[in-house]
Each structure stands twice: as structure tokens, then as C-alpha cells.
Amino acid sequence: MNFHKSFQTIDTQVVGEAFRIIVQSPIMLMHEDILEADHQLNTQFEDTKQQLLNEPRGHRGMNGCLVLPSAIASYRLLFFQHAASTSFKYEALVATLTALIEQGTVELSKNNTYSIETVKGVYEANAKLSEKRDAVLSVHLILKPAYLEGEQVIIDNERRYMVVEKPRQIKAIVLEELAEISTWGLLESEKYSTADGIIMYEQLDGSVRSVTFERDGYILRSPGVDSTLALIAVLGEEAVKKNDSIFDSSIEIIQKHEAGYEIALTGYITGIHQFVVDREDPLQHGFIIV
């Protein structure tokens, strides 16, 4: 064995989606400006990012998070991801805040409100803690509504989604229909190549069940915060009080505020890892199977 790299990570999941928070790695960013730091992260360190995201250490559904000190917020959060994934996910705010609080690496706020600096702006999150204040029960976010532009739904003036009702040939959005759902998603992703994702939905009593395909046809492992906002824009607030995934996770709208919709999500730490890279490993950069 001849190790020439090592990484330490905290892995988490939020409503089924996996996030890998980098604790120690060769990635070193010293920029005061977050846009400069983000540019360096997304144009350099390609080997390291592949080793952290790709199999056998990661997988197609893994999302990378880098937590740094911030001069204007509780912490700074940068993202790196697979090419077909969106460059920003609200679930990552929940994943990182949960891990930082439960690992004792962020100072506890007296009012349980934390600010997170990202390239999209500074977001506020309210953490509901256990009685001993050592576990995060949920993280509350208030999100701006999405809007329609032609046949696409726009999230945060940036991310674009197609929203399509379940076709008749698919009996229901359930795991038993996964093969046919997957085939449909691959074809639709090619058809709507300008969209960041395709959302298939079916309406239920008082809720919606949906499945979201990313740009390469990969099925998102959660109901998706973006997807929930997109469905509200298309179907209305009354129809989308809850968005269920094909994997039985869900996102509920807690209430509507003047600024947008309040949601509450719970993150869970799934592992604390140390990874290494052997110089002689022929698969050290990994691979991806969608």
C-alpha cells in the first residue's frame, strides 16, 4: 500500500438524498470573496472531487459540501457535485447545519437561528433542538415561491424544471413501476435537455407523489425542495401541501409567510469516514453508473 491522499468526511442524508461534508482533504481555499473561492473549487481539484464523489467511495447520488469560516454568517458553504446535478440544493443547508451542531463545531445560537453564506446569498435557518441541545430535531427554512416561464418552472430565477403529469402507461408512481418510470425519465431528459430536471407527478388525496430526474436521467433520491416548489407553481398551494417521493420520504409545507413557504426537514448523520487513495489503485479516480 502506498497512500498519497487521505480524506475525512461526515456523511448525512436529508429525506433520502446523500451529502458528504468534507472535514479534511487536499482542497485548500484561502479567498475572502466567496465567488472567488467557489470559482477555484469548481475549476480546480478535479482529481480530489472525483475521488470523493465517484464510486467506490461515493456514487451518482452523492453531493459534496465544503464548510468554511465566514466573516458575515455562522459559516460559509460551497458545493461540488456531479456534472448533471444542480449546483445548489436547499437540502445541503439542512445537512451541514445538522452535522455542525451535532458534532459541536459551530457555536450554539441563543435563539436557534443560524446564517449560512453561499454563492446564492446568505440564508437563515432555524434549528429545533432536543431538550439537551445536542441533537437537531429539524431545520426550518423559508423559501421564495417558484414561477412559470413558458412551459418551464423557474426556481430562484435560475434553475429550470419541466413538470409533467404521470403518463397513462405507468400505473402509479411506486417502486413496482420503477423500471418503466426510469425508462420514461431517460427519454424525457433527452427531450428537454435545457431543463435542470424533469418532475413526474400524480395527485393523491391532499398530497402529491412525484419523482424527479436530473439532467442525465438519474432519479433524485428525495421528493426535492426544488421539485416541491415547482409543483406548487403548477398545481397550486392547496394541491401540494405535501410532496411524497417514490421512496416514502416527504416534504410538507408548514405554513406560508409573506416571504415564501416554510418547510421543516431533518438531517441524519450516516457515517464519519476516513478515505485513502493508493497510488497503485487502477480505479483511484473512480467511476459512475447511472
Disulfide bonds with the S-S distance in Angstrom:
none
